[in-house]
Each structure stands twice: as structure tokens, then as C-alpha cells.
């Protein structure tokens, strides 16, 4: 409350809040270490959008490498499977692929159809029509199928792109109160601080 008064409790004069445990199971009793207002999680990462990895040439087992690494979890790989599609062809693509797996892009000669491909641990269980790839995140290396285990990349110029984040590791570890600068101004935000180390 805005009018929270300072009171003397436990030998200290502060503005006291009471928290009651109303349910749940814990291995040990919960221990409150801090109450932080207007707090957000931070992640040591930089976002890269629409990085062109290369071109499909119909060859099997192609491998491509991102410009930056490591690639953090959550990447999205898009393959342009048709260029210059008509409106009706584009609609057919949208109907044939699960929602959110197709992106249409207007170009001079029609519509480019981009399909999202999915990561797998390896291609052994992938069939010839499965839009799968394997990512070695530390090396930023993406491997694609051979037409038997995993679909072949279609032919096209600059028809393979990725949205991803890179970063992490020891470079992001920082001591308390070292991140104190806003990179861009935000309405109603005067400053930033962090009182615990980032790991």
C-alpha cells in the first residue's frame, strides 16, 4: 500500500510485509531471500534475424554454419520451397502445412513460400519427406538430409535462413551492480541495477 507505515518489529524499524504459506509441498521450509519490485529476467544473448545460411542445390547431406556461435535454444530454420508462387498456389501451401510453419513473402513475380524445418537429435529416424535438420549448437553447424533420411534441401538461391540467438558462457558472468546502464531509454524507467551476480 502507498501508506505503508514504518513500524518496529524484531528490533528493526522498517516497512514490514507479512507473507503466509497457504499451501504446497517443499522438501525444506521455504526461505525468502529478497522482494524485488519491477524485476525482469535477463539473458546474455543477441538476437539474429533472417541470417542467410546459403543455397540449396539438391545435393545430399549438406552442412551450413551460422556466422555467430554458440546457437542458443529456440532457433527457427526457414527454407524457401517455392519462389514466384501464384495466390492460389500460396493458399495451397498454407493449407498443406501446420499452422505457424509457413510464411509467405510478396516478391516481384508472385509469392515466396518459406517453410519452417524442425530440429532433431539425428536423422536416423527421419523419412524422405521429413523437413528435419541436426544442429550442433556449439559450432553453429546445421546438417540436412540425404533424401532417404531427411528431406533434401530444394534448389534455390539464398533459400535457407535462420532466426537465432547467440551468446552465453563465461563472458556473460558479471558481478553484482555491474550492469547499470540503459542501452535505450524506456518510459518511466530511471535506472537499472542488479544486486546478485549473473551466472
C-alpha angles and dihedrals in degrees: 000000000000092000097049104153127218110247136178111251130156089359094303130101107220142125099275127206123192121219119190126199104228101171150335136090125267131181088223131012112283115254122202111217101172147352112218122186122207091012125159134184115252127206127198098232143112120216120229118193129198097354107177109230096184146272132308114233101177092257120136127247098015120180127201132183130216119234092238132037156244097037109217123220117280101052119157120213118199127191123194101227097174133024125195095018120171120240092259092049090050090051090051090053091050090051094048098051127062116263113278093021097094131060123188122209124190114231134173095268099040132290131336113219115213118190124196115234123206132233121239132181091243137344098243094103095038119110127217093266098044113116094219138143136179120231125204094197097191092056096034088233123152121193124194135201133275099226094266099056104031128354121286116248108253119243115264144120115266089344098145121076139159139207111205148140125237131191138072127118130097094319088073095053108106133170123245118288095014096110101069106133129092110220091202129016117256125198113260093003112115100173147348130226140162122206098191128062118261114235 
